[in-house]
Amino acid sequence: MVALAGDGKARAIPPWEPISDEDHALDDHARDLIELRSAVAPFTPTNAVPPDTEPSYLHLPELSARAAGRT
């Protein structure tokens, strides 16, 4: 978050401090979401993948075995 000073440049703002029980619950929930998001593997947006690329799920061993009738 950025706050602008009178000259149009960024200025420091004090951090948000939870006060009420609801504030603390929302703060805890936000921190839980941040932790969960950090555990998710990054993905490649579809517009960054060349159109002739095979889907990666075709290379998973369990799917390859199932496709070959070895399940």
DSSP file (Angstrom, degrees, kcal/mol; ACC not computed):
  #  RESIDUE AA STRUCTURE BP1 BP2  ACC     N-H-->O    O-->H-N    N-H-->O    O-->H-N    TCO  KAPPA ALPHA  PHI   PSI    X-CA   Y-CA   Z-CA
    1    1 A M              0   0    0      0, 0.0     2,-0.4     0, 0.0    12,-0.1   0.000 360.0 360.0 360.0 139.4    0.0    0.0    0.0
    2    2 A V        -     0   0    0     10,-0.1     2,-0.4     8,-0.0    10,-0.1  -0.984 360.0-162.5-127.5 134.2    1.3    3.4   -0.9
    3    3 A A  E     -A   11   0A   0      8,-0.8     8,-2.6    -2,-0.4     2,-0.4  -0.924  20.1-133.5-109.9 141.5    0.2    6.8    0.5
    4    4 A L  E     -A   10   0A   0     -2,-0.4     6,-0.2     6,-0.2     2,-0.1  -0.784  10.9-143.4 -99.2 137.4    1.1    9.9   -1.4
    5    5 A A    >   -     0   0    0      4,-3.3     3,-2.1    -2,-0.4     6,-0.1  -0.290  41.5 -88.4 -82.2 176.6    2.5   13.0    0.2
    6    6 A G  T 3  S+     0   0    0      1,-0.3    -1,-0.1     2,-0.1    -2,-0.0   0.766 128.6  56.5 -59.6 -27.2    1.6   16.5   -1.0
    7    7 A D  T 3  S-     0   0    0      2,-0.1    -1,-0.3     3,-0.0     3,-0.1   0.398 119.7-108.6 -87.2   3.9    4.5   16.4   -3.5
    8    8 A G  S <  S+     0   0    0     -3,-2.1     2,-0.2     1,-0.3    -2,-0.1   0.449  80.5 122.8  86.0   0.4    3.1   13.3   -5.1
    9    9 A K  S    S-     0   0    0      1,-0.1    -4,-3.3    -5,-0.0    -1,-0.3  -0.586  71.8 -89.7 -93.6 158.6    5.8   11.0   -3.7
   10   10 A A  E     -A    4   0A   0     -6,-0.2     2,-0.3    -2,-0.2    -6,-0.2  -0.340  44.1-166.3 -64.7 143.9    5.3    8.0   -1.6
   11   11 A R  E     -A    3   0A   0     -8,-2.6    -8,-0.8    -3,-0.1     2,-0.1  -0.947  26.1 -98.1-130.7 155.4    5.2    8.5    2.2
   12   12 A A        -     0   0    0     -2,-0.3   -10,-0.1   -10,-0.1    -8,-0.0  -0.416  35.5-164.4 -70.1 143.5    5.4    6.1    5.1
   13   13 A I        -     0   0    0    -12,-0.1     3,-0.1    -2,-0.1   -10,-0.0  -0.959  26.6-104.5-125.5 149.0    2.2    5.1    6.7
   14   14 A P        -     0   0    0      0, 0.0     3,-0.1     0, 0.0     2,-0.0  -0.416  43.5-102.1 -70.3 147.5    1.8    3.4   10.1
   15   15 A P        -     0   0    0      0, 0.0     2,-0.3     0, 0.0     0, 0.0  -0.332  40.7 -99.8 -66.4 151.9    1.1   -0.3   10.1
   16   16 A W        -     0   0    0     -3,-0.1    -3,-0.0     1,-0.0     0, 0.0  -0.538  35.8-156.5 -71.6 134.4   -2.5   -1.4   10.7
   17   17 A E        -     0   0    0     -2,-0.3     2,-0.1    -3,-0.1     7,-0.1  -0.963  13.5-130.8-115.9 118.7   -3.1   -2.5   14.3
   18   18 A P        +     0   0    0      0, 0.0     3,-0.1     0, 0.0     4,-0.0  -0.459  32.6 167.6 -67.0 138.1   -6.0   -4.9   15.1
   19   19 A I        +     0   0    0     -2,-0.1     2,-0.0     1,-0.0     0, 0.0   0.751  51.1  53.7-116.5 -56.5   -8.0   -3.7   18.0
   20   20 A S  S  > S-     0   0    0      1,-0.1     4,-2.2     4,-0.0     5,-0.2  -0.243  88.6-106.2 -80.6 169.7  -11.3   -5.5   18.3
   21   21 A D  H  > S+     0   0    0      1,-0.2     4,-2.4     2,-0.2     5,-0.2   0.894 123.8  52.9 -59.8 -40.0  -11.8   -9.3   18.5
   22   22 A E  H  > S+     0   0    0      2,-0.2     4,-2.6     1,-0.2    -1,-0.2   0.907 106.9  52.0 -63.9 -41.6  -13.1   -9.2   14.9
   23   23 A D  H  > S+     0   0    0      1,-0.2     4,-2.5     2,-0.2    -2,-0.2   0.926 111.0  47.5 -58.4 -45.5   -9.9   -7.3   13.8
   24   24 A H  H  X S+     0   0    0     -4,-2.2     4,-2.6     2,-0.2    -2,-0.2   0.889 111.5  50.4 -65.1 -39.2   -7.7  -10.0   15.4
   25   25 A A  H  X S+     0   0    0     -4,-2.4     4,-2.4     2,-0.2    -2,-0.2   0.916 112.3  47.0 -64.7 -42.7   -9.8  -12.8   13.8
   26   26 A L  H  X S+     0   0    0     -4,-2.6     4,-2.6     2,-0.2    -2,-0.2   0.894 112.1  50.6 -65.6 -39.7   -9.5  -11.1   10.4
   27   27 A D  H  X S+     0   0    0     -4,-2.5     4,-2.2    -5,-0.2    -2,-0.2   0.925 111.3  47.8 -63.2 -45.2   -5.7  -10.6   10.9
   28   28 A D  H  X S+     0   0    0     -4,-2.6     4,-2.2     2,-0.2    -2,-0.2   0.911 112.5  49.5 -61.0 -43.0   -5.3  -14.3   11.9
   29   29 A H  H  X S+     0   0    0     -4,-2.4     4,-2.4     2,-0.2    -2,-0.2   0.913 109.8  50.8 -64.0 -42.9   -7.3  -15.4    8.8
   30   30 A A  H  X S+     0   0    0     -4,-2.6     4,-2.2     1,-0.2    -1,-0.2   0.909 110.8  48.8 -61.6 -41.4   -5.3  -13.2    6.5
   31   31 A R  H  X S+     0   0    0     -4,-2.2     4,-2.2     2,-0.2    -1,-0.2   0.873 109.3  52.8 -67.6 -35.9   -2.0  -14.6    7.9
   32   32 A D  H  X S+     0   0    0     -4,-2.2     4,-2.5     2,-0.2    -2,-0.2   0.916 109.5  49.3 -62.3 -43.0   -3.4  -18.2    7.4
   33   33 A L  H  X S+     0   0    0     -4,-2.4     4,-2.7     2,-0.2    -2,-0.2   0.896 108.9  52.2 -64.4 -40.1   -4.2  -17.4    3.8
   34   34 A I  H  X S+     0   0    0     -4,-2.2     4,-1.7     1,-0.2    -1,-0.2   0.922 110.8  48.2 -60.5 -43.8   -0.7  -16.0    3.2
   35   35 A E  H  X S+     0   0    0     -4,-2.2     4,-0.8     1,-0.2    -2,-0.2   0.914 112.0  48.9 -63.7 -43.0    0.8  -19.2    4.7
   36   36 A L  H >X S+     0   0    0     -4,-2.5     3,-0.9     1,-0.2     4,-0.6   0.912 109.9  51.6 -62.9 -42.5   -1.4  -21.4    2.5
   37   37 A R  H >< S+     0   0    0     -4,-2.7     3,-0.9     1,-0.3    -1,-0.2   0.847 104.4  57.0 -64.8 -32.7   -0.6  -19.4   -0.6
   38   38 A S  H 3< S+     0   0    0     -4,-1.7    -1,-0.3     1,-0.2    -2,-0.2   0.739 103.4  55.3 -70.4 -20.1    3.1  -19.8    0.0
   39   39 A A  H << S+     0   0    0     -3,-0.9     2,-0.3    -4,-0.8    -1,-0.2   0.597  86.9  96.6 -86.9 -11.6    2.7  -23.6    0.1
   40   40 A V  S << S-     0   0    0     -3,-0.9     3,-0.1    -4,-0.6    -3,-0.0  -0.629  81.5-116.8 -82.4 133.4    1.1  -23.7   -3.4
   41   41 A A        -     0   0    0     -2,-0.3    -1,-0.1     1,-0.1    -2,-0.1  -0.422  35.0-106.5 -66.5 140.0    3.5  -24.5   -6.2
   42   42 A P        -     0   0    0      0, 0.0     2,-0.3     0, 0.0    -1,-0.1  -0.304  37.2-150.6 -64.5 153.8    3.8  -21.7   -8.8
   43   43 A F        -     0   0    0     -3,-0.1    -3,-0.0     0, 0.0     0, 0.0  -0.843  13.2-117.7-124.5 162.4    2.1  -22.3  -12.1
   44   44 A T        -     0   0    0     -2,-0.3     5,-0.1     2,-0.0     0, 0.0  -0.884  32.8-120.2-100.4 124.5    2.7  -21.2  -15.6
   45   45 A P    >   -     0   0    0      0, 0.0     3,-2.1     0, 0.0     4,-0.3  -0.319  23.0-120.1 -60.6 145.6    0.0  -19.0  -17.2
   46   46 A T  G >  S+     0   0    0      1,-0.3     3,-1.2     2,-0.2    -2,-0.0   0.800 111.5  61.7 -61.2 -29.2   -1.5  -20.6  -20.3
   47   47 A N  G 3  S+     0   0    0      1,-0.2    -1,-0.3     4,-0.0    -3,-0.0   0.601 100.4  56.0 -75.1  -7.0   -0.5  -17.7  -22.5
   48   48 A A  G <  S+     0   0    0     -3,-2.1    -1,-0.2     2,-0.1    -2,-0.2   0.448  89.9  88.8 -98.4  -2.5    3.2  -18.4  -21.6
   49   49 A V  S <  S-     0   0    0     -3,-1.2     4,-0.0    -4,-0.3     0, 0.0  -0.833  86.1-114.3 -99.0 128.6    3.1  -22.0  -22.8
   50   50 A P    >   -     0   0    0      0, 0.0     3,-1.8     0, 0.0    -2,-0.1  -0.307  25.6-122.0 -58.1 143.2    3.9  -22.6  -26.5
   51   51 A P  T 3  S+     0   0    0      0, 0.0    -2,-0.0     0, 0.0    -4,-0.0   0.717 109.0  56.8 -63.5 -21.0    0.8  -23.9  -28.3
   52   52 A D  T 3  S+     0   0    0      2,-0.1     2,-0.3     0, 0.0    -3,-0.0   0.310  80.5 117.6 -93.6  10.7    2.6  -27.2  -29.4
   53   53 A T    <   -     0   0    0     -3,-1.8     3,-0.1     1,-0.1    -4,-0.0  -0.589  65.3-125.7 -79.7 135.6    3.5  -28.2  -25.8
   54   54 A E        -     0   0    0     -2,-0.3    -2,-0.1     1,-0.1    -1,-0.1  -0.542  34.8 -98.0 -75.1 144.6    2.0  -31.5  -24.5
   55   55 A P    >   -     0   0    0      0, 0.0     3,-1.4     0, 0.0     4,-0.2  -0.388  27.8-131.3 -60.6 140.1    0.0  -31.2  -21.3
   56   56 A S  G >  S+     0   0    0      1,-0.3     3,-2.0     2,-0.2     4,-0.2   0.748 100.5  72.3 -68.7 -22.8    2.2  -32.3  -18.3
   57   57 A Y  G >  S+     0   0    0      1,-0.3     3,-0.9     2,-0.2    -1,-0.3   0.708  85.0  68.6 -67.3 -15.7   -0.4  -34.6  -16.9
   58   58 A L  G <  S+     0   0    0     -3,-1.4    -1,-0.3     1,-0.2    -2,-0.2   0.667  97.1  54.1 -72.0 -14.7    0.3  -36.9  -19.8
   59   59 A H  G <  S+     0   0    0     -3,-2.0    -1,-0.2    -4,-0.2    -2,-0.2   0.378  76.6 116.8-101.8   3.3    3.7  -37.6  -18.3
   60   60 A L    X>  -     0   0    0     -3,-0.9     4,-2.4    -4,-0.2     3,-0.5  -0.573  65.7-135.0 -73.8 132.2    2.5  -38.6  -14.8
   61   61 A P  H 3> S+     0   0    0      0, 0.0     4,-2.6     0, 0.0     5,-0.2   0.869 102.0  53.5 -57.0 -40.8    3.5  -42.3  -14.1
   62   62 A E  H 3> S+     0   0    0      1,-0.2     4,-1.7     2,-0.2     5,-0.1   0.862 112.1  44.9 -66.7 -32.9    0.1  -43.3  -12.6
   63   63 A L  H <> S+     0   0    0     -3,-0.5     4,-2.6     2,-0.2    -1,-0.2   0.884 112.3  51.5 -75.2 -37.9   -1.7  -42.0  -15.7
   64   64 A S  H  X S+     0   0    0     -4,-2.4     4,-1.5     2,-0.2    -2,-0.2   0.920 111.9  47.0 -63.0 -42.9    0.7  -43.6  -18.1
   65   65 A A  H  <>S+     0   0    0     -4,-2.6     5,-3.1     2,-0.2     4,-0.3   0.900 112.6  49.5 -64.9 -41.1    0.3  -47.0  -16.3
   66   66 A R  H ><5S+     0   0    0     -4,-1.7     3,-1.2     1,-0.2     5,-0.2   0.901 109.9  51.1 -65.0 -41.0   -3.5  -46.6  -16.4
   67   67 A A  H 3<5S+     0   0    0     -4,-2.6    -1,-0.2     1,-0.3    -2,-0.2   0.828 110.2  50.0 -66.3 -30.2   -3.4  -45.8  -20.1
   68   68 A A  T 3<5S-     0   0    0     -4,-1.5    -1,-0.3    -5,-0.2    -2,-0.2   0.444 118.8-112.0 -87.3   0.4   -1.3  -48.9  -20.7
   69   69 A G  T < 5S+     0   0    0     -3,-1.2    -3,-0.2    -4,-0.3    -2,-0.1   0.730  81.7 123.9  78.6  22.8   -3.7  -51.1  -18.7
   70   70 A R      <       0   0    0     -5,-3.1    -4,-0.2     1,-0.2    -3,-0.1  -0.103 360.0 360.0-106.2  35.3   -1.3  -51.7  -15.8
   71   71 A T              0   0    0     -5,-0.2    -1,-0.2    -6,-0.2    -5,-0.1   0.454 360.0 360.0 -93.9 360.0   -3.4  -50.4  -12.9
